[in-house]
Amino acid sequence: MSTRASRWSRVASCAAALILVSACTGSPSTGDKGYVDADDGITRLDAAARPQAGDVSGETLEGQPLSLDDYRGRVVVINVWGSWCADCRAEAPLLQDAARDLAGDDVAFVGINTRDSGQAQALAFQRRYDVSYPSLFDPSGRTLLAFRGRVNPAAIPSTVILDEQGKVAATIIGEVRGRRTLAGLIEDVRS
């Protein structure tokens, strides 16, 4: 390999590493929305300003079909995560507890697993954190296009809360840090 090609290879490797490291941070992100979120990474949308989420469907980690259309009439909490992400591991117990506690209140939780090279890592994550809700397997991040303008595909973890009509009502860019924060956002969407 020539010196020049070797140098470009190292530059590309470093750039890829920086992208991966920056993709798993707890800091807020501007995403591609055209404005900066609040310091806590939370954005709430008034009912009149809520965009319809795009198509979110595919196969779960277990190979079952899943579509958000099946959840119409319920508030849906969508968490975008990867087994490689430290912030995702930190928030997993809180999300699982919330999913269990709110299951009878017409609130559904769905995960979108992204950037894992295989299902084995993601399934191990689900077992380790006792995650009971389904997650779509989306290694390429294609599913995140349904939230274009609301969630930056590099912002892992991210959480999107849809209202009963399937419209984006709130987003959390970065780690969900408090059960009360998540419950408050869900309650805001339901009222």
N, C-alpha and C positions, 0 to 999 in steps of 0.2 A: 504494500500500500504506500502511495506517495506521502511525503510529509504534509503536503497541502490537504489531501484527502483525509489523512489521519487527524489533522487539526480540525477540519470541519466535522468529523465524526465526534471528536471530543466536545466541540461547541454544541452540537445537536444533543449529545447525551446530557450535558449540563443544563441546557434549556429544558429538556424533558423532565429532569429531576426537579428543577425550580417550579415548573408547572405543577407537578405532583405534590410537592411540599406546600405550595400556596393553595392548592385545592382543598386541603383539609385543615382549615384554620377556623378559629372561633370569631374572627374579626368580620365586621359587616362588609358587604360588597355593594358596589353600585350596580352590578349585573349589567344588563343591556337595557335598562328601563329608562335611562335618560335623567335620573335623579339619584341622590344619595339617600339611603335608608337612615333611620334614626340610629343613634349610637348603639342601641340594643339589637339592631338587625331586624327589627319587626316592622312590617308594613301592614296597615289595616286599610281596607278599601270600603268606601261607602257603598251601599247597596246599588245605587244608580251608576256607579263607576266600575262595577265588577265585570271583568271580561269572562266569556265562556272559556273553559279549559278546552284544549284540543282533544283529539282522540288519544286516550290512554288505555291501551289494551295489549295483550300479549300472553305469554306463558309465565306462570309462577316458577319459583325455584324448584318446585316439585313436579313441574310439567303440566299443570292444570291451566285451562284457559281462564283469563280474568279480564274484565272490562269495567271501567268506572261507570259505564251506563247502568250496570247492575245495581249500583248504589244510589241511584236517583231517589230523592225524597229523604235522604239522610245527609248529615254533615259528614264529610270525609276528610280525614287527616292523612295526608300523603307525606311520608318521610323518605327522602332520597339519601341513600347510605352506601357505604362500601365496607367490607370487612377489614380492609387495610387502614381505615381512618380512625385515629385515636378519639376524635370528638364523637364519632358515631358510636364507638364502644362506650364512651362516657354517658351518652344520652339514652342508650338502649334500655336500661332498666326503668327509667322514668317513663319512656314511651310505652313500654309493655304494661306498667302499672296503670297508666292512664287508659290504655286500650281495654284492659280488664275492667276497670272501674266504670267506664262510660259505655260499655257494650250494650246495656239495656236502655240507654238514652237516645237511641237512633243516631249514634255516632259510630262510624266505621273507621278503622285504620288500615292503610295499605302502604306497603313499602315499595320502593323502586331501588333495587340493588344495581349499582352501576360500577363499571370499571374493574370488576373482579374478573380474572381471566377464566375462571371456571365456577361451576355451581358448587363444588365441594367446599371451597372457602366460605361462601355465603351460607350454605346449609350448616356448616360448623358454627358460624356466628349465631345463627338462629337458635341452634341447640344450646350454645353456651349462655345466651341471654334469655332463653325460654320465650322467644318471640312467638306469639300465638297467631298473629295476623299474617295474611299472605303478602308476599313480595314478588313483584315482577322481576324477572331476570333480564337485565338490559345492559350488557357489558359495553356497548357502543355509546350509550347515552341518548339514543334516538328518541326514547319516550319523553325526554326532557323538552323536546321541541314543542310539546303540547302546552308548555308554560313559557314560551318565548316572550320576552319582554317582562317577565316576572321573576324568573329564576335563571341565574347564570349557570350554565352547565358545569362550570368549574367550581361552583360553590357547594362543596360537599362537607358536612351535611346541610341539607335544606329541608324545610317543612312547609307544605302548602296546605291551607285549609279551604276546602270548597264548601259553599253553602248547599242547601237542599236542591237547588236548580243546577248544580254542577258548575257554578261560577266561582272564580278565584276571589276569596273574601279576605285572606290574610296570608302573609308569608313570613317565615323566620329564616334568615340567612345565617347559617352557622348553627352551633349546638343549641338545642333546647335546654335551657339551664334551670327552669323551675316549673314544677307541676302547676303551681298557681297561675303562672303566665300562660301556659298552654290551656288550662281550664278556662281562664278568663277570655282568651281569644275564641275558644269554642262557644262559650256562653254569648259573647258579642255577636257571633255569626247566627246563633239560634234565635236571637231576639229581634 
